[in-house]
Amino acid sequence: MYTAQGKIDRSQAVEQYLPLVRRHALSLQVRLPASVELDDLIQAGMVGLLDAFNRFDASQGASFATYASQRVKGTMIDELRSRDWLPRSVRRASRDVDRAIQRLEHQMGRHPSDREIAEELDMPITEYHRLLHDVNNGFIEAFEESGSDDTVASVVSPDVATPTNPLDALMAFGDREQLAEAIDELPEREKLLLGLYYQEDLNLKEIGAVLGVSESRVCQLHSQAVARLRALLVEH
């Protein structure tokens, strides 16, 4: 990837790191409203990759792969912030879902179904499913903490752990044991989904094939699992 002069060969690096950009874009897209296009995230990530070429200083000891990964994610988050991608009404709805799940779990002593949550929110099940798509922002707040041009130095120390996905990011900023306990309390299908997505790196289509549901349903279940986790973490 380096030229005879010890500099990064951009064309070769772009080809090598394009899969990384796409992977980060897909990881973000599953937690965002349908209005956010995958191509827009990839384009923002490529800007971050090119910026990494300009800023990277190999003499500081950090690997380019680690630095580029952080710059790519940071630039995607900057793009989302600049769009104000999640309206206040959707943020309020997300909190309503969390509270509804928390209330029902207290009342029932078990995990409520989709339909029960929809009834608690006084909305048709189809509307609830659309809402899940809109609030499917997962742990984006933790991702924002991972930084952008305003929050990270131009050189990343190799000693600094870099979260690889939103679940890792939450664990980095929270209580790992508490989060692990909350995940263990999830319904089996949602627990399996998180494992397939975050640990096995399966995409939505592959997870849908394992669970026997559509990609759209995988997205809904992911959002619901995240809402359950937030409700459980509040309890603890």
N, C-alpha and C positions, 0 to 999 in steps of 0.2 A: 504493500500500500504506500510505501515511501519511495521517493525518487532518489537518484544518486546523490543529490544534495541534502538528503535527509528530510525533505519536506513531504507533506502528504500529497499524494496524487489524487486530485479532486475527483476526476472522472471514475477512477477505480474505486475510490472510497464511496462515492454516491451509489455505485452499483452494489457494493458490498453491504452498505448500511440501509438501503431501501427497504429490505424486509423488516428491519428493526423499526423504521418509521411507520410502516404499515401495521405492524403488530401493536405499537402504542396507540395508533389511531383506532384500530378495532377494539382495543381494550377500553378506550374512552367512549366510543360510539355506543356500546351496549348499554351505557348508563345515561345516555342523553336523549332529548326529544328527537322525534323522527325528522324534524326540520333541520337538524345538523347533519350536513352531508359528509360522508367519509372522505371524499376527494378534498374537501376544504380542510379537514384535519390533516390529511397527508401533505397538502400544500404548505400548511403552517409548519408541519414537522420538517419539511425539506428546508424551509427558511432557517429553522433552528439548526439543522445539520450543517448548512453552509456557514452559519454564524459560528458554529463550533470549529470549523476549519480555520476561520480567521482568528479566533481567540485562543485556541489550544496552544499551550506551552509545554512541550515534552520535558523540558529541563526541570519542571516542578515535580516530576515523579508520578503524576496521575496517568492512568491509561486513557487513550483517546476514546475507547469504547465506553468507559464509564462516564466520561465527560460528555460525549455526544449524546448518550442516552438521556442524561439529565437535561441537556439543552433542548433536545427534541420535545420532551414532555413539557418543559417549561414554556416553550413557544406555543404549543397547542393550547395550554391553559391560558396564556395571554390572549390568544385569539378568541377563546370562549368568553373570557372576561370582557373583552372589547365589544362583544356583541350583546352583552347583558342577556345571555342565552336562556336564562331561566327566569321567567316573569315572577313578580311577587305573589301573584295569585297561585301559581304552581308551587311556590315555596310554602305558602299557607296550606295548600292542599296536602303537601307532603307531611307537614306536621299533624294535620287532621288524621291522615292514615295511621301515623305512628300512635297517636293517642287512642284511636279507635281500636287498634290491635291490642294495645295495653289494657284498655277497659275490658274488652271481651275475654282476654286471657285470664284476667282477675275474676270475672264473673263465671266463666265456664270451667276454669281449671284445666284447659287444654288449648291447643292452637285452633283458632277459628278458621273456617273455610273462606274462600273468596266471596261466596254468596253472603255469608254471615257478616263479613266486613262491609260489603256493599250495602246491606240492609242497615247496619249501624250508621253508615254515612248517609243513609236515605237517598240512595241513587241506584239506578239499574245496574246490573252486573256488567253490561257492555260499557257503560260510562266509567265504571270503576276500572275496567281493564284499560280503557284509553288513558285514564288518570295515571295508572301504573307506568305506562310508557312515558308520560311527561315527567313524572317524578323519579324516573329511573336514573338518577344521578349518582347512585352508589356512594362512594367515599370521595367525591370530587373535592370536598373541603380539605381532606387530608392531602389530596394531590396538589391543591393550591399551595399547601405548606411546603411542598417540595421545591417550589420556587420558580423564578423566572429571572430575567435580566436585572430586575430590581432587588431580588432577594438572595441570589447566589453569586459568589465570587466568580471571576472569569476562569479561575483554576480550581478544580475540585480535588481536595486531598484524597489520596487512595485509602486513607483510614476512615473516611466518612462513608457510612453505609448508605447505599442508594436503593430505595424501595423499588421493586420490579413491578408491582401491581397495586391497586387500591387497597387490597386487604393487607398487604405488607406495609403500606403507608400508614394505615390505621394502627396497626400493631406497633409501628415505630413511634407513634405519638401517644399511645394509650397503654393500657394494662394488658399485656399479652395473655396472661392467665385468664383474666376476666373475659376477654374476647373469645378465647378458646372455649370457655365454659358456655358462653352465649351461643356459639356456633353449634355446640353439642346438643343444645336444647331445641334446635330447629327441627321442623318435620323432616323425616328421612329424605324425601325427594328434594327439598330445598338444600339440605346439607350436601347431598350427592351432587347437585348442580354446582354449588360453590366449589366443591372439590374438583370436579371435572373442568371447570372454567379457570380457576386460579392455580390449581396444582398440576393438572394434566394438560393445560393449555389447549383444550378442545375449543373449537369455534361453536357458534350458535347452532349451525346445521348439524354438527356432529353430536352435540349435547341433545338436540331434539331427537336424533335417531336413537340415542341411548335411552332417553326417557319416553319415547314414543309420542312426542308432541311436536307441534310446529315451532319454527324459529320465533314467531311472534309470542307463542306461549312461554318459551324459554325466557324471553325478555321480561314478560310479566312476572314469572316466578322469581327471576333474579331480583327485580325491584321489590317484590313482596318479601323476599328473604332479607334484603337490606333493611326494610322497614321493621321487620320482626327483630333484627339484631339491634337496631336503634332503640326499640321499645325495651328489649331485654337489658341493654346496657344502662338505660335510665333507671330501671328497677334496681340494678345492682349498685 
